[in-house]
C-alpha cells in the first residue's frame, strides 16, 4: 500500500501513540509518504524511525494512487489536509490529538484497533460534500473550496450588511457580525456554536447561520445542497473578512461572492463499528450528568 502521513508538532504524551502507528503501518510492503515539516519535527525531537520515507510538500508531490492519507492532530489539521488530497479521491483518516475530534475521530487509545479494521477492509468510504467560492480577484484561487464552511465577517467593530440571494431569489439582507454557510460536515463546527442545527454527513443540504444578527428574529435556515448562493457585502469601513475553513483573506466592501456545490467530494473512512450518532453523543456528552463531568 501507499500511505501518506500529515501532521504538525505534538507533545511528548503523543509520542507513544505515533510509535504504535508507525510499527503497524510502516512495513516493508508499504510505501510511506510524509509531510516534510512533520518528518523534520519527528527526526529532531524523537527517536522514532520511518522506513524509507518519501517526503512531500504539496498536492502535486502525491500520486493519485495513495491508498490512505492519515492526519495527526485535531480537526484543524484534518481540514488543512484537504488541500493535499483535493480531487484525487484519496480517503482521509484523522487520528485525534486535539479536543473535539469530529473529523479526526480516532482517539489515541484506538489506533491499533482502527488500523486492524482498516487493513482488514472493515470500513466504508463516506463522501463529504464541499462548497466552491467564486468572486472576481479570488484570494483563494489556489484552493477555493470548503469542507466545513465559508464565512464572511466584519473586520472591526462595525456590523456589516450581507445581501443574500438563493438560486436567484432574494432571501434577506443581514445586518450582522457575519454569516456562516455550512456543509453537513461543518454543522458540528462554527455553525453549531452560532445556533445552527446538526446534520448527518450524508445530507444534501447547506445551512445559512447568521453570527450575532442585529435582528433577533433572524434564525438559521437549511436549504438544498445543490442551490447556489450569492452574497453582496457592504461595510462602513470598506472591508470585511472572508474565510474558507482555515484560510482567511481581507476583501473590499461591495464584493459579490458566489457559492455553489464543489465539483468533487472528499472521501473519509467510516468503520463498521462506528456511527455518526455515537460521535455526537460522546463528543457533546448527550445524556451525561454534567455534575459528574465537571
N, C-alpha and C positions, 0 to 999 in steps of 0.2 A: 504494500500500500504506500501511497504518498500522503504524508501528514504535514500540515502546516501548523505552526505554533506562534501565537501573538500575545504579547503581554507588556507590562511596564514594570516598574520597581515593586518589590514586595518586601515584607519584613521577615525576620528570622523564623517566626511562627509558621510561615507558609513553606519553608524550605523542604520539610519532610513530605508534604503533600506533592510538591513538584517532583521530588525524587521518586516517589511512588509512581507517579505518572510516567516519568522517563523510563523507569525499569520495565514498565508494561508496554510502552509504545515504541521505544527506540530499539527494536530488534534489528538483526542483520537483514531481514526481509523488507523492512520499511525504510523508505527514503524520507528524511526529516528536513523540512523547510522551516526556518525560524527567522523571525523578525530580528534584523541585525542589532538594533539597540537593546533588545531584550536579551539576546545572546551575549552581548558585551557585558551587560549587567550581571548575568549569571556567572560568566567567566571571571569577573573581577571580584565578586562578593560571595561565591560559594565554591564548594569542591565538586559540584555536580558535573558529570560528563555527558556529552551528547555525541553519539556515534556518527561521524561523517556528516555534520550539519551543512545544509545549503542555505546561506543567508539570503534574505530578500528585504527590499526597502519600499517597494511599491507594487501595485497590482500587476504591472507588466512583467515583474520578476517571477510571477506564479503561473505555472502551467494550468490549463483548464482541467487537467486530469487529476488534480488534487482530490483525494477521497474524503478527507475531513479537515476542517480548519478549527483548531482549538484556541479559545481565548482564556487568558488567566488574568482575572481582575473582577471588576463589578460590571454593571450594565453599561456604564460609560465606555469601558474597554470593548465590550461586545459591539456597541454602536460604532466605535472607531474602526472595528474590523470589517464592517460592511463595505467600506471604501476599498478594501482589498479584494473581496470576492466579487463585488459588483454583479454583473450578469453572467458569471461563469457557472452558476448552478452548483457551487461547492457548498456542502452543508456546514453550517456554523454550529459549534458546541461551546458553551461557556462554563468554565469552572470558576466558581464564585469565591473571590477573596474579599468581596465588598460587603454590603449590608443587605439590601433587599433581595436582589438576585431574581428578578422576574425573567430576564433574558439569560443571564449567566446563572443557570438554575441547578448546577451540580455542586453540592456542598463539599467541603474538603474531605469529610468523612465518608463520602460516597464515590470517590474517584475510582477505586479498584472495581467496585460493583458495577459502576456505569461503563467502564471500559470493557469489562467482560460481556455485558449486554450488547454493547456496540459491535465488538469484534465477532460476536456470535450471531449478529443480524437481527437481534430482538429490539427493533426500533422502527419508527416510521419517519418519513420526511414530511414536515409541515411547511407549507409555502406561506410566507408572510408578505402582505401587500405593502407597497411603497407609494409615496406621493412625489410627484415631479414638480419642481419650482421653476417658473419661467418668467423672465422680465427682460427689458432692454438693459444692456450692460450688466448682465447677470454676474454678481460677485462669486457665485458658487459654480461657475461654468465647468470646473473640473469634475464635480460630482453633485449635481443639483437634485438629489433625491433624499427623502427622509423615511426612515423605518418607523420611528416613534411619532414625530410631529414636526410641523412647521409653525413657527410663531412670528408675529410682529408685535413689537413692544415699544413703549415710549423710551426715549434716551435720556430724559431728565425728569424734572418734577411735573411737567405739563402733560395732561392727558392728550391722547390722540384721537382723531376721527377715522374710523375704518368703514368705508362704504363697501358692502358685500353684495355680489350677485351670485346666484347659484343656478347653473345651466341657463344663464341669460336672464333670469328673473330676479328682481331686486328683493333682497331679504331684509336688510336693516342697515342703518348707519350707527355703529357702536361708538359711543363716547366713553373711552375706557383706558386702562393701563396697557391693554393689549388683547390679542386674540390667539387662541391655540386651535390649529387644525390638526386633529389627531387621527391616526390609524387605529384599528383594533389593537395592534401591538402596543401602541402608546397610550391606550386607555388607562393603563395602570401607572402611568408616569405623571407628567405635568398636568395633563387634563384632569386626572383624578383629584389632584390637590386643589384644582380650581372648581371642583364640584361636579365634574363630568361623570358619566356612567362608565361602568366596567363592561367591556365586550369580550367575548371569547375570540381568540385569534383568527378563527375561520370565518368570522362575519365579513360580509362585503358592505362596509359602511364607513363613514367618516363622522367625526364629532367636531362641531364648532363650539368652542368653550370660551366665553369672554373672561378676561382677567380683571377683576375688580371694576365691573361696569358701573358707570355713574347712574344708570337706570336700573334700579333694583329688580324690576320685573323681567329683565332680560335673563334668560336661562340657557344652558347648553342645549344644542339641538343635534339630532342624529339625521344624517342624510345618506342616500345610496352611494356606495363607494365609487360608482362609475361617473358620478356627476362632476362637472368642472366648476371651480370656484374662482371668482375674480375679485380681487381686493384693490381698492384705491385708498391710499393712506395720506392723510393730511396732518401736519404737525406744526404747532406755533413756533417751534424753534428750528423748523425747516429740515429736520432729520428724524429718523427712527431706527430701531434695530430690527433686523430680520435674522432668524435662527432656523437652521435645519439640523435637528438633533444636536450635535456638539459643535457645529460650525456657526459662527456669528459674523455679521457684517453690518456696517452702518450704511443707510440708504437715504436718499433725498425725499423730502416731502413731495407729494404728488405722484410718486411712483405707482405704477399699476403692476400688480403681481397676479399671474395666472397659475392656478394649481390644478393638476389633473392626475389620474392614475399613472404610475410609472409603467413603462413597457416591459418590466420584468419583476420577478418576485425574489425574495431571499429565502433560501432553504434553511430550516432549523431542524434539529433532531428531537424527536419525542420518543421516549422509551415506553414500552408496552405496559410498564408498571406505573406510569405517570399519567396524570390528567391535570389540565389547567385548573380545575376546581380545587384540587389538592394544593396547588401553588398559592392561590389567593386565600384559601382558608388558613394555610400555615403562615404565609407572609404577613397577612393582615390580622392574624390572631382572631379570626371569627370564632365565636363561641367560647373563647378563653376568658378566664376570670382575671381581669386587669389588676385585681388586688394581688394575685399571685405573681403576675408578670413583673409588676413594679417592686 
